[in-house]
Each structure stands twice: as structure tokens, then as C-alpha cells.
């Protein structure tokens, strides 16, 4: 299993630009598999595509991922063109993760109806793939045949969709137990659709307790992002020293994940330094593209 990290662009307002860029540079040089950006339109969270465009220019090897971009309230042709530019600028390092999203307020913020988002999402994915395959807008993809498309969602329709056209499946922060239960089902669905070996990734939050008041600050920061926590804090955030975090990460590996994104709940560079020194070496592997 490969370790990736989330960027702290969803924490606090305003977010320190230098800290975000330093985070990306360190993740690149330390050997993490990818850096990722969250999406929440009705929030001061940075736009994920704009974020990755900036990060692409200051990194050289780390993959760049959206985890996830909420696609239905956006114009898919524009997203496809923006993604193609990021792929070009980064030298072929983009992983585009997209999903319908579950929050009505995000749709309202972009002026798009929430209803029938699943059907719209299906149409958008077909249009996006056709646009990339035809090279009709934006630069041609550096990756062959296009940037890997990661899909998520927990409904049966979402699972079938990911198995049918996804280059990877992406869990949200649903916890180790839920991922352990669902991974075999996802692998079986992908194999039945002819995508045997499709990579599976998941998200988790972490806080190294070397930082003063780590638990209290973590919970406050997550509440500022989510509004309310959808599960107990201890299930959402792995909080402890490097050994404790590494033990939690290993349980995700045992669950069958191919990649784990660890998102910080404290936007201090020391958190990433501690992760790079105390956790990453236990899971470091050579980078392999997720594309078909």
C-alpha cells in the first residue's frame, strides 16, 4: 500500500499560502505517492483544480489528486480542459477523482439543482471521456490514454459505475471497518466488469500528538469544515504518536487498500515532517501509475 497526503487547504480561513506550498514540496521530496485536494464549494476550502495547478509547478514526482471534485454542479467540458492543462503542466501526474457529492448546500452555492445529480453525473462522465479521447478541448493528455479517473460513492449505482469506467475506486473517510467490509465487494464488481486489479484508495485524518492540544485543535478544525461530524471523532481521526499512526495505517493495508490519503487536521508543517520520518518509511514503495 502506498501512502499519500492531503493538502491542508480545507483547514482554517485564511489558509497560509506559503504553508500549503511548503507542504507540497515536502511531500514531493519525502517520497509520498500523491498529494490531494478536497472539494467543498460552499466553504472557504480552496478550489481543488486551481490548487493542483499551483502545486504542479513546484513539484516534480508526486502525483496530484482530487479527492474528490464534485462534478455535477460544474460544467464538465471546462473541468476536462482544466484537468488536461494540469496533466500537461505536471508532466502527466494528475489523478482526477470525481463524485456526485451529498450536500445540497454545495449545489446551491454553484446555482445547480441537487435533484437528479446521479443521472447528470453519468452523462457528464461519458462526455468527459469522449472529450479526452477526442482531444477536442485543451492540450492532449500526457498520460496514455488520459488521466486516471477515480470514482467513489457507496450506493449500488455508484459501485457499478466505478467498476464500469473507473481507473480506481476512492473511499471517503468512512473508517477502517467500513472499508474492510466493502473492499471485497468492490474488487468483485471490478473483476466482473473486466477491471480486475482496479486500485482502491481511501481517506483518513491524522494528528500527531507531538503538537500541543492536538486532539482539541483537530476536532475544532474538522467541525469548521464539516459543520458536524458524521461519526465519532476517534473513528475519523487517528491521533497519537508516529507508532500509533503507523499501526492505524497498517490496518488500512490489511483491509486491502492500494493507496491511503492521510489528511492533516492540524495545518502545521511539523505534522507532515513527523509523518515522513516516523510513518512513511514503513510503507514506502516505488511509484506505479494508476492508469490502465
C-alpha positions in Angstrom: 0.0 0.0 0.0 1.3 3.5 -0.9 0.9 6.5 1.4 -0.3 9.8 0.1 -1.2 13.0 1.9 -3.9 15.6 1.7 -3.1 19.3 1.4 -4.2 21.5 4.4 -6.3 23.7 2.1 -9.5 22.8 3.8 -8.4 24.0 7.2 -9.0 27.5 8.6 -9.6 30.8 6.9 -7.4 32.3 5.7 -5.0 29.5 4.9 -1.3 30.4 4.7 -0.2 30.1 1.1 3.4 29.5 2.0 2.5 26.7 4.3 0.5 24.9 1.6 3.3 25.2 -0.9 5.9 24.0 1.6 3.6 21.1 2.4 3.5 20.1 -1.2 7.3 20.5 -1.7 8.0 18.3 1.4 5.5 15.6 0.3 7.2 15.6 -3.1 10.8 15.3 -1.7 9.9 12.9 1.1 8.6 10.2 -1.2 4.8 10.2 -0.7 2.8 8.8 -3.5 0.5 11.7 -4.1 -0.8 15.0 -2.7 -4.6 15.6 -2.7 -7.1 18.4 -2.5 -10.6 18.3 -1.0 -13.6 20.0 -2.6 -16.4 21.8 -0.8 -17.9 24.6 -2.9 -19.9 26.1 0.0 -16.9 26.7 2.1 -13.6 28.6 2.1 -11.8 25.5 1.1 -9.5 26.1 -1.9 -10.7 25.0 -5.3 -9.0 21.6 -5.9 -8.1 22.1 -9.6 -6.7 25.6 -9.0 -4.8 24.2 -6.1 -3.3 21.4 -8.1 -2.4 23.7 -10.9 -0.3 25.7 -8.5 1.3 22.6 -6.9 2.2 21.1 -10.3 4.7 23.9 -10.9 6.6 23.3 -7.6 6.7 19.5 -7.6 8.4 17.0 -9.9 7.4 13.4 -9.0 4.4 13.3 -6.6 1.0 12.5 -8.2 -1.7 15.2 -7.9 -5.2 14.1 -6.9 -8.7 15.5 -6.4 -10.3 13.6 -3.5 -12.9 14.4 -4.7 -14.1 17.0 -7.2 -17.9 17.3 -7.1 -18.7 17.2 -10.8 -22.5 17.6 -11.3 -22.7 21.3 -10.3 -19.8 22.1 -12.6 -19.6 22.3 -16.4 -17.8 19.1 -17.4 -16.2 20.4 -20.6 -14.4 23.1 -18.6 -13.4 20.6 -15.9 -12.0 18.4 -18.7 -10.0 21.3 -20.1 -8.7 22.4 -16.8 -7.7 18.8 -15.9 -5.9 18.4 -19.3 -3.9 21.6 -18.5 -2.9 20.3 -15.1 -1.8 17.0 -16.6 0.3 18.8 -19.2 1.9 21.2 -16.7 2.7 18.4 -14.3 4.2 16.1 -16.9 1.4 13.5 -16.6 0.8 13.3 -12.8 -2.9 14.0 -12.4 -5.4 11.6 -10.9 -8.9 13.1 -11.3 -11.2 11.9 -8.5 -14.9 12.8 -9.1 -18.2 12.0 -7.4 -21.8 13.4 -7.3 -21.4 14.7 -3.7 -24.1 14.5 -1.0 -24.5 18.1 0.3 -27.3 20.3 -1.0 -25.6 23.5 0.0 -22.7 22.8 -2.3 -25.1 22.6 -5.3 -26.9 25.8 -4.1 -23.6 27.6 -3.9 -23.0 26.9 -7.6 -26.6 27.5 -8.6 -27.4 24.0 -9.8 -30.3 21.8 -8.7 -29.5 18.9 -6.4 -32.1 16.6 -7.8 -31.2 14.0 -10.5 -27.5 14.5 -9.8 -26.7 10.8 -10.4 -28.1 10.8 -13.9 -26.4 14.1 -14.7 -23.1 12.6 -13.3 -23.4 9.6 -15.7 -23.9 11.9 -18.7 -21.0 14.1 -17.6 -18.6 11.2 -17.3 -19.5 10.0 -20.8 -19.0 13.5 -22.2 -15.7 13.9 -20.3 -14.2 10.7 -21.5 -15.3 11.5 -25.1 -13.7 14.9 -24.8 -10.4 13.5 -23.6 -10.4 10.7 -26.1 -11.1 13.1 -29.0 -8.8 15.8 -27.8 -11.4 18.3 -28.7 -10.6 20.8 -26.0 -7.4 21.7 -24.2 -4.0 20.1 -24.7 -3.6 16.4 -25.3 -3.1 14.2 -22.2 0.4 13.3 -21.3 -0.8 10.1 -19.8 -1.9 7.2 -22.0 -4.7 7.2 -22.9 -5.8 10.0 -20.4 -5.5 11.0 -16.7 -6.8 8.2 -14.5 -10.4 8.7 -13.4 -11.1 7.7 -9.8 -14.7 7.3 -8.7 -16.4 7.0 -5.3 -19.8 6.6 -3.7 -21.5 4.0 -1.6 -24.7 3.2 -3.4 -25.1 0.2 -5.7 -25.3 2.5 -8.7 -22.0 4.2 -7.7 -20.3 0.9 -7.3 -21.4 -0.3 -10.7 -20.3 3.0 -12.2 -16.9 2.8 -10.7 -16.5 -0.8 -11.8 -17.6 0.0 -15.3 -15.5 3.0 -16.2 -13.3 3.9 -13.2 -9.5 3.6 -13.3 -9.7 3.5 -9.5 -12.2 3.5 -6.6 -12.0 6.0 -3.8 -13.5 5.8 -0.3 -14.2 8.9 1.7 -13.3 8.9 5.4 -15.6 6.0 6.2 -13.3 4.3 8.6 -11.3 1.1 8.7 -14.2 -1.2 9.5 -16.4 0.0 6.6 -13.5 -0.2 4.1 -12.7 -3.7 5.3 -16.3 -4.8 4.6 -16.6 -3.1 1.2 -13.2 -3.8 -0.4 -14.0 -7.4 -1.4 -17.4 -6.3 -2.9 -15.6 -3.6 -4.9 -12.9 -5.9 -6.2 -15.5 -8.5 -7.3 -17.6 -5.9 -9.1 -14.5 -4.5 -10.9 -13.4 -8.0 -11.9 -16.9 -8.8 -13.3 -16.7 -5.6 -15.3 -13.3 -6.6 -16.8 -11.3 -4.3 -14.5 -9.6 -6.9 -12.4 -6.9 -5.3 -10.3 -8.5 -1.8 -10.3 -6.7 0.1 -7.5 -8.7 1.1 -4.4 -7.8 4.1 -2.2 -9.2 5.6 1.0 -9.1 8.7 3.1 -8.3 9.1 6.7 -7.4 12.0 9.0 -4.4 12.2 11.3 -2.9 14.3 14.1 0.5 13.7 15.6 0.2 14.4 19.3 3.7 16.0 19.5 1.7 19.1 18.6 0.3 20.8 21.7 -3.5 20.4 22.1 -3.6 18.2 19.0 -6.9 16.4 19.8 -8.8 19.6 20.7 -7.5 21.5 17.7 -8.2 18.6 15.4 -11.8 18.3 16.4 -12.4 22.1 16.2 -10.8 22.2 12.7 -12.9 19.3 11.4 -16.1 20.8 12.8 -15.3 24.0 11.0 -15.0 22.0 7.7 -17.9 19.6 8.1 -20.3 21.6 10.3 -20.9 18.4 12.3 -19.0 15.1 12.5 -20.7 12.2 10.8 -19.1 9.7 13.1 -17.2 9.8 16.5 -14.0 11.8 16.4 -11.9 8.8 17.4 -13.2 7.0 14.3 -12.4 9.9 12.0 -9.0 11.0 13.2 -6.0 8.8 14.0 -4.5 10.8 16.9 -1.2 9.8 18.6 2.5 9.4 18.1 4.1 8.0 15.0 3.8 4.4 16.2 0.1 4.8 16.8 -0.5 6.4 13.4 1.6 3.6 11.7 -0.5 0.9 13.4 -3.7 2.5 12.1 -2.2 2.8 8.6 -1.3 -0.9 8.7 -4.9 -1.8 9.4 -5.9 0.0 6.1 -3.3 -2.0 4.4 -4.8 -5.2 5.9 -8.2 -4.0 4.7 -6.9 -4.3 1.1 -6.3 -0.7 0.1 -3.7 0.1 -2.6 -3.4 3.8 -1.5 -4.2 5.7 1.6 -4.6 9.5 1.7 -3.8 10.9 5.2 -5.2 14.4 5.6 -4.0 16.6 8.3 -6.3 18.1 10.9 -3.6 20.5 12.0 -2.0 22.6 9.3 1.5 22.7 10.8 4.4 21.5 8.6 5.8 19.6 11.6 2.8 17.2 11.2 4.0 16.2 7.8 7.6 16.1 8.9 6.7 13.7 11.6 4.6 11.6 9.2 7.5 11.5 6.7 10.1 10.5 9.3 8.1 8.1 11.5 5.4 6.5 9.3 6.2 6.7 5.6 9.4 4.6 5.7 7.3 1.6 6.9 5.1 1.7 3.8 7.3 3.3 1.1 7.2 1.5 -2.3 8.2 2.5 -5.8 5.5 4.7 -7.5 3.3 3.0 -10.1 0.8 4.8 -12.2 -2.9 4.1 -11.7 -3.8 4.4 -15.4 -4.9 1.4 -17.4 
